[in-house]
Amino acid sequence: MKNYSVPADFKKSSVERWAELNRTSKQSRVYQTYGQITERYAYGSGRAYHLLPQVSLQQLKDYISYCMQYQISFAYTLNTSCVGNCEFDTEYRRQLFEFLKELWSIGVKTLIVSMPSLIEIIQSFDLGFTITVSAISRIDCAYKAKFYKNLCVDKMVLDPDVVRDFSKIRRIVAAFGDGVELIVNNSCRLYCPYKVFHYNHESHAIASVQGRVSDYYYTRCTCMKHEDGAAHLRLGWIRPEDISLYSGLNIQYFKIQGRQECENGDIFNTVKAYFDESYEGNLSDLLNNSFAYNHFVPNIPNQSLEGFINPFYDGYLKCNGDCKSCNYCETYAKEHLNYVDLRELSHYTIQYYKDCDVFTNLLSQEKN
């Protein structure tokens, strides 16, 4: 059985759709939704608050109660990458303890956490939570997997950078055992140099600092994903058709990302594609959950990528971030995709974001 964790939009109608999928599928199920409240508490996570569904504690309580009727659990995202050293402050820990007691009382039993210090603090509270280590922790080798296993966590979401290194995934699974989870529709550039800093930015983009939230990382990450005609092949996605390769490595848990797209996108379309393990449309639809952030959405026919992953699975290729010497993605794009159109789209995308980049323009003004 393939178990999927999906973003919560906190609507009962969505829970009913997940339950119907579970009822009709013999090979997959939505076992969990995940998310957080955006009122009262300034505990950061992997997404800026203003991008998320606005949810109160009472709304979360009602939502969890409804999920439980359909045997779907809920995981609370406490996966900030930084709390400004507040974890070492007694008052912060006291407030966190009171907050977690409230979460427990309304039915939250699982926390998604990134920081080892927060994991230790939560475990010291002895409230009974199970803990899933977030992808933000960047678990990309067996050593890190063993480290978190020794912290007695229950599950761990791998760094998407390992998604094309099957030998590494095998070693991680061997080190940790059951409970390894993979993000399937990751849209980040593999080995992105901005990643850790972007995580920190989002972690501090909480309700009290909304006015200072910048598009610095969004702009640069978008340009990076359009660096040339093959750039979208260098993102950390897994096609629906290739899920069986990963489940064959004893990975039973998969995650759909996209909490920021719940209200305007179509998460259901993405989940259904992975349940079916087949998709006839544009792969970009799955990566952004059918929500176009801008006008520069590339057309990557999913069926044109059949066999793309095979050299990595068979061990002929190792994705190590040295794209210029490897050149596999560019060669594949030229042979199987409309490379000229993709390259032209990349040109316009980069030009647009360079022209309207607030941060660069600000620095230019200050210089003058």
N, C-alpha and C positions, 0 to 999 in steps of 0.2 A: 504494500500500500504506500502510495506517495502522499505525503502530508503537506498541505500548503498553508502558510501563514500569509494573510492578506491585510491590507490597510483598512482600518475602520473608518467609515463615513458616519457612523453612529445613527444610521437609519434602520428601523425595523424591517423595512422592505428589502434592504440588502441582505440582512440576516436570513430572511426567508428565501432569497435567491441562492445563497450559499447552501442552505439546508436542502433545497431542491436539487442542486448539483450533487450534493453528497448522496441523496437518495437514489439518483439515477446512475451514478458512476460506480464501477466495480474496482477501479484501479487507483482512484485518487479521492481525496477529501479535503475540504477546508476544515482544518482542526482548530484554527486560531485566527482571531483578528487582533490588531495591535494599534495603539495610539496613546493619546494623553489628553488631559484637560488643558485649557488655556487660560483659565481664570484663577485668581487668588494666589497661586503658587508660582514662583519664578524659578522652577527647576528646569534647566535647559535640556535639550535633546539633540538629535541629529538633524532637526529641521527648525527653521526659524518660525516663531509662533504665528506671524502674520500670514504664513502660507497654509496653515492648518485649519481644519474645521474648528470653529469656535465652540468649545464644549465646557460645560460646568460640571462640578462634582455630582450633582443630582442627575444630570443627563447621562453621565457615565454610569451611575448606579442603575438607572433604568435600562440602559443599553446592555450592560452585563447580565442583568436579570433575564432579559429577552434572549440573549445568546445562550444562556444556560438551558433554556427550554428546548433548544435544538442541539444540545451537546457540543456547542462550540465555545471554546475557552477564550479568554482575553489576556493579552500581555501588555503591561504598561511600559511605555518607552521612557526610561530614565537614563538614556544613553548619551548624555553629555560627554564631551571629551575633555572638558575643563570647567571647574567651578571656582577658579581664581584662588585656589588654596583654601577655600572655605571649609573643605572637609576636615581641616585640622583645627577648626574652631568649635568649641564646646556648644555654643548656642546654635550654630548651624546644625550640628548633629542632633541636638534636642528637637529642633523644628522638623528635621527630616524624619526623626522617629515618630513624632506626632502625625505627620503627614502620611507615613506608611501605615500607621495604625488605622487611619481613616480609609485608606485604599483597601486594606485587608477587610475591613468591616463591610464594604460595599461589594465584595466579591472578587477583587483582584488577587490572584494567587501567583502570578508570574511577573517578574520584572526583567526588562531588557536593559542591561547595564554595560558600560564600556570601561570605566576606570577601575583598576584593581583596588584602589583605596576605598571606593564606594562599595565594591563587592564585600570587602572585609568589614566595613561598617555595617552594611545591611545584615550580614551573617551574624555579627555580634548582637544585633537587636533580637535575634532568635524569634522572629515573628512567624516563620514558617514558609516564606516565599521560596519558590523555585526561581533560579536565575539562569537567564540566557545571556551569553556574552555577545555583544553587538559586533557587527562587521566593522564598526568604527575602531574596535580594538586591533584591527589589522592582523588577524591570525593568519599567517602565511607560511608556516612551517611546523614540523612536528614538535620542535622544542617549545614553541608558544602554546601549542595545543596541550602538551603535557603540563605546562605551567598552570593553565586554567583548570585542567583536570585536577591538579593538586589543590586548587582553591575550592574544589567540591562544587563546581557549577554543574548545571543539568544539561544544558545545550550550548552550542557555540555556532555563530554565523561566520563563515570564512570570509577573509578578504577577497573580493572579486578578482584581484590581480592573479590569483592562482588558478582561475577557471580553465585555463588551457594547459596546465601542467598536471597531467593525470598521475604521474609518478609521485609528485608532491602530495596530491590529494590522497592517494593511497596511504602514504606514510602518515598523514595527519589523521586519517580515519583509524589507522592501526594504533596510533598513540592515544587517541581520545575515546574510541569506541562509538557506541550508538549516541545519537544526539548531534551529529554534524549537520549543519544546515547551509544551503547555498542560495544566494540571490540569483534569480533566473533572468530578470529583465533589467539588469544593471546597465545604465547608460553613461557611465563615467569612462574616461580614457584610461586604459590600462597603464599602470605606473605613473599616474598623473602627479606631477611635482607639487601641485596646489592642494592635494587631497587633505593632508593633515591640517593645513592652515584653514581650509574651507570648513572642515569639521569644527574647528575652534570658533570660527566666525558664526556658524549656525548655532553653536552651543550658547553663545553669548547674545544671540538675537532673540531675547526674551521680551516679555511685555513691557518691562520698565525701560528698555532702550530702543524701542521701535523706531524712533526718529533718527537713530544713527545707523540703521541697517543699510548696507551698501550693496550695489550690484557688482562690486569689484570682481568677485570670484565667478559669478554667473557669466559675466562678459568674457572673461578670459577662458573659462572652461568651454563656453560655446565656440569661441574661436579655435580652441585646441581640437574640438570635435569636428571642425571643418578645415583642418589644416591642409588637406588635399582630397583628391577624389576617392581615396581609399580609407579615409579617416574613420568612418563609421564601422569599418570592419575591425578596428583596433579598440573597440569598446568591450566591456566585460560581460556581454550577454551570453545566454544559452538559448538556442532555438528550442521550441516545443518538441520538435522531432528528435532532438538529441538528449532529452531528459533520461531516456533509458540507459544511456552510457554512464550517467552519474549514479543512477539508482543501482546499476550493476556494480558500483564500488561500495555498496552498503550504505549509501546516503538515502535516508528515508524522509528527510525534511527539506522543503524548498520554500523560498520566500518571494513574494511579489512585492516589489518596492513601489512607492508612489503615494505616500500620505498626502503630499501637497497637491495631488491631482484628483482626490476623491470627489470633490464637489463639482468639478467641471469636466473631468475626463470620463472614461468608461472602463473602470477596473474589471467589470464583469467580462468584457470582451477579452481582456488579457488572461484572466483566470480560465475562461472557457477554452482558449487556445491551448493552454498548458494541460488542462484536463484531457483535451482531445489528442494532445501530442501531435498537432498538425495545424498549420495556419497558411491560408492561401494569399494573404494580403501583404501589406508593407510591414516589414519588421519594425520600422519606426513607430507604428501604432502600438506595438507591445511595449516598447521602451518608454514611451511617454503616456501610456494608457489612454491613447486616442485623444490626448489634449495637446494641442499645438501651442507651445510657448511663444512662438514667433512665426514668421512667414517662411522660414528657411528649413522646412522639414524635408529630409532627403527621401527619395524613393528607393528603398532597398527591398526588392521582391524576395520574400522569405524563401520561396521555393528555388530561387537562383543560388541559394547558399547550401543546397544539398551536397554533402560531402566536404564542406569547408573545414569541418573540425577533424576530419579523419587523420590527417598527418600528425596532429597533436596527440590524438588518442592512440595511434599506432606507434608513437614514439619517434617518428622520423623528424619532427620539428619540436623545438623547445622555444616557447615564447618568453624571451628574457629582456624585452624592451629595446633591443638593438635593431630597430626597424630598418635602418638603412642597409645593414649587411644582410638581413633576412629577406626583406622585400616580398614576402609571401602575400601579404594582404593587398599590396598594390598590383601584383601580378594577377591575383585572383579577381580583383575588381575590374581590371582591364579586359579579362577574358569572359566574365560572367555578368557584369553589371554595365549600366550606361555610364561609363567612366567620364566621358566628356561632359555630360550634363551634371554629374556630381561635382566635378572639378569647377565648373562654372558657378554652381550654387555655392561652393566653398568660397570662391573669390568674392561674390556679392555679400556673403555673410560676414566675412572678415572685414571687408571694407565698411559695411554698415556699422558694426560694433566698434571699430576703431574711430569712426567719425563721431559717434554719440557716447563714447566712454566718459562718464562723469569724472572718474578719478584722474584720468590723463588730462582732461581739460582743466580740472582744478589745479593740478600741478603746474600746468602751463600758465595759468592766470597768476599763480603765486610767484612764479619765476619772473613774470613781467612786472 
